[in-house]
Amino acid sequence: MTRFPSIGLLGRIVIILTLMLFSEMFANTLVLERVSRFTLAPEEAVQVAGDLATAQQILDQTPIDDRRAVAAGFQRHGMDMKWQRRIDTRAALVSMDKLREQLLWADPRLSRSKLRVYLMPLSRGGSVAGSLELSDHSTLVFRMSHVEGFWKLRLGRVVAAMLPAILLALLGGLMIRLTLEPIRMLMRATRTVGSGNPAPLRESGPREVRELIRDFNAMQMRISRLMTTRTEALAAVGHDLRTPLTRMELAVEGARIDETAKALLVANINEMADLLESLQIYLGGEGQSSPPENVDLAVMAATIIDESRDLGHAALYQGPASLTIKARPLPIRRSLRNLVENAIHYAGQARLYVLPLDSGVRIVVEDDGPGIPEEKLEQVLQPFVRLDEGRARNTRGMGLGLAIADNAIKAEGGTLSIANRAEGGLRVTIDLPHCSN
């Protein structure tokens, strides 16, 4: 399919302004054509022409000092008259030649009066007006405020004046809508960059927007390649390191050394394996590339608590027996397990609550431990942060547990927040959207 070159945003604006200009010219041409051909009904033309001729004769015979009052009182057939000493030299906005010819034909006495008939501007009422000269070159100015059929011309002039603004609003609104639609698509796509396989966006809209979308597609492909390379490198390094760690553990188990030293060595090897696993999960985004599916969050939470209780820990679950949400199960399960294990490790017990809400579901993990200093609450969600001073020194890991949970919750469109309880201890609150029973 052949694609025509885009004219861009500037080209669209120029086209709209050009269309406005031509529409105004076209509308004005139609109105002027109708105005120039406008005539009165024959009977009305005879009456108007007769009134003008009569007023001319009367004012010619009236003393100059009285003419203004006489002209002001001479009102017939909806005509207002005004006498003035100077000649009518105003430039006619639109000359009404057909109407002038009709009035001259209706009463030949007006032929020697230099009759002028024109259309007043809309700002001054838009009515039919005119003037004629008296014998002493003073002027009788008249205005016809009530002319049969003239309202159509006035309406046409109003429409012609409003047409460019209406056209600008319609075309401008259409241009903005067509321009913003691909930008909205781009905004939605930016929220998922790096969260899975990149889906190139269709290049649409003006040239500038298409170039922006093209650059965005190239950027997300580069990000995807970098993340894929990083994940593959981590997987390879993890695989290569696990083999010597396993060999070291087997060698320690078979070594003839003190049992206390042996246990310490095995613990250190296991900690190294845990560190490697946490790093791979944090940098590799475990399970986040899989599509969301229906997950029974209540059953998942209750199972994690049951596993902790089976290990002899004080753990409690409160919530519904079943609650289904749309999410990626592996990251959610690991996040809840990390939070429960942290609470048990630092406080010796954990309470896990699942609360259905109108907007989604809330998960709360509480403990009665030492909590976290208020000035350091904002730091705990950062990777590689360990606040051992405020809790305990015998901690394992690289400070990635909360960062992994925070990333997993954000990938589901939720939020994770941490606060100290007034009664003592720590409260972690997770809000997830899209709850469906």
Secondary structure, 3 states (H helix, E strand, C coil): CCCCCCCHHHHHHHHHHHHHHHHHHHHHHHHHHHHHCCCCCHHHHHHHHHHHHHHHHHHHCCCHHHHHHHHHHCCCCCEEEEEECCCCCCCCCEECHHHHHHHHHHCHHHHHCCCEEEECCHHHCCCEEEEEECCCCCEEEEEECCCCCHHHHHHHHHHHHHHHHHHHHHHHHHHHHHHHHHHHHHHHHHCCCCCCCCCCCCCCCCHHHHHHHHHHHHHHHHHHHHHHHHHHHHHHHHHHHHHHHHHHHHHHHHCCCCHHHHHHHHHHHHHHHHHHHHHHHHHHCCCCCCCCEEEEHHHHHHHHHHHHHHCCCEEEEECCCCCEEEECHHHHHHHHHHHHHHHHHHHCEEEEEEEEECCEEEEEEECCCCCCCHHHHHHCCCCCCCCHHHCCCCCCCCCCHHHHHHHHHHHCCCEEEEEECCCCCEEEEEEEECEEC
